[in-house]
Amino acid sequence: MAETQIRIDKNLICSHFKDLILSKERYVIAFGGRGSGKSKQFYIKYIYESFETKHFTLLYVNKEFSNIRDQQYLGFKNAIKDLGLTDYFKFYDGDYRIQNTLSKNWFIP
């Protein structure tokens, strides 16, 4: 696979969570109040990681399956749109899977 360079608009990254985006730690705990941007920063982090050549499958969960569509799936979809990367992703609206078509990596509910 030819190397593609993905750039993230600095305006989309909250300065409080800047280190989170590039973290390679196995476990990451983010603190912040409601509306602090935690979820958006995690979306950006995992979208960015999905472009790496290593195998990557992200399982995303919610206590109630109905909330997956309205929260995580739409959150990923909106973040991908905000990043201008929709050409690199395929969205499966029926079961809420997302595939990075360049790297063949997945986001699965």
Secondary structure as the mmCIF struct_conf table of DSSP 4:
data_model
#
loop_
_struct_conf.conf_type_id
_struct_conf.id
_struct_conf.beg_label_comp_id
_struct_conf.beg_label_asym_id
_struct_conf.beg_label_seq_id
_struct_conf.end_label_comp_id
_struct_conf.end_label_asym_id
_struct_conf.end_label_seq_id
HELX_RH_3T_P HELX_RH_3T_P1 LYS A 10 LEU A 12
BEND BEND1 ILE A 13 ILE A 13
HELX_RH_3T_P HELX_RH_3T_P2 SER A 15 PHE A 17
HELX_RH_AL_P HELX_RH_AL_P1 LYS A 18 LEU A 22
BEND BEND2 ARG A 26 ARG A 26
TURN_TY1_P TURN_TY1_P1 ARG A 34 GLY A 35
BEND BEND3 SER A 36 GLY A 37
HELX_RH_AL_P HELX_RH_AL_P2 LYS A 38 GLU A 49
TURN_TY1_P TURN_TY1_P2 SER A 50 PHE A 51
BEND BEND4 GLU A 52 LYS A 54
STRN STRN1 THR A 57 LEU A 59
BEND BEND5 LYS A 63 GLU A 64
HELX_RH_AL_P HELX_RH_AL_P3 PHE A 65 ILE A 68
HELX_RH_PI_P HELX_RH_PI_P1 ARG A 69 TYR A 73
HELX_RH_AL_P HELX_RH_AL_P4 LEU A 74 ASP A 82
TURN_TY1_P TURN_TY1_P3 LEU A 83 GLY A 84
HELX_RH_3T_P HELX_RH_3T_P3 THR A 86 TYR A 88
STRN STRN2 PHE A 89 TYR A 92
TURN_TY1_P TURN_TY1_P4 ASP A 93 TYR A 96
STRN STRN3 ARG A 97 ASN A 100
TURN_TY1_P TURN_TY1_P5 THR A 101 LYS A 104
STRN STRN4 ASN A 105 ILE A 108
#
